[in-house]
Amino acid sequence: MSPEQHCLILLDGGMGQELRRRSEHPATPLWSAQVMLDEPHLVTAVHRDFIAAGARIITTNNYTATPQRLARDGDPALFEALHAAALGAAHQAREESGQAVRIAGCLPPLMASYHAEVVPDDATCLRDYRRLVEVQAEGVDLFICETMTLTREALAATQAAVEKELPVWVAFTVDDADGRRLRSGEPLAQAARSVAAAGASAVLINCSVPEAVTTAMDELADLGVPFGGYANAFTSAADLTPGGTVDGLEARLDLDPAGYAAHACGWIERGATIVGGCCEVSPTHIAHLAECLSAQGYRLSPNG
């Protein structure tokens, strides 16, 4: 894609890992949701730093606050409070930044990242994604169904979100060794067509190694809706077990801000118009990416 063709949308980066760097507390299976209870000011600060770096869409910090994860790793009674706190942190950061950023509500995997085998049945998925949508809808500008490993999981999240008549983006996580397939083994192109037909207005790839995201871009090129990616910087995210903590994952040494930006620019050359970062991608990474894109003549959307 040539610089004059499209205006690019810059997302934020990895909230959870950035909080791990700043928090005084050890990691828990609830990941960043625990910080909403212990150190909520850190969440606002990270949002604010991503906005200062150039991100014009920030995602609410409720990735692990699902009914299933709270039942397994925490307290289900905290569901509403955690979401209210996450929305409050995002709105506070936007107000303090003075920027016209959009806030994306997060619709994550209900049970665990990367593990299609633990996805609940369809009725349970739809019921609980509707719960997530209902508690977020009044405070967000769009929804991102992210780290989707399985087509039916993504379809349930998409259906629940489109019922609120807000824009819905779906982000799939793909096999790190084969970006043409979801972590479930299903073909990415087929899954992408399914969610687009169900109402998704953009399809993304997230929480996969950058090389797999690059491969995936070609699978999305003819989809007919905007597409893009936000990769992680782990050596292998698939090693995370359900209920485990990110302390067991190793960061790649080659994905410094310049290294990550080189991959993201490659996605844009393949037609992507939405880029950002996932786990281990910091505000410094996003700032460098914004500088690189501007230097190459790309226009960055001023308000997502």
Buried (B, 14 or more C-beta within 10 A) or exposed (E): BEEEEBEBBBBBBBBBBBBBEBBEEEBBBBBBBBBBBEBBEBBBBBBBBBBBBBBBBBBBBBBBBBBBBBEBBBEEEBBEEBBBBBBBBBBBBBEEBEBEBBBBBBBBBBBBBBBBEBBBEEEBBBBBBBBBBEBBBEBBBBBBBBBBBBBBBBBBBBBBBBBBEBBBBBBBBBBBEEBBBBBBEBBBBEBBBBBBEBBBBBBBBBBBBBBBBBBBBBBBEEBEBBBBBBBBBBBBBBEBEBEBBBEEBEEBEEBBBEBBBBBBBBBBEBBBBBBBBBBBBBBBBBBBBBBBBBEEEBEBBEEB
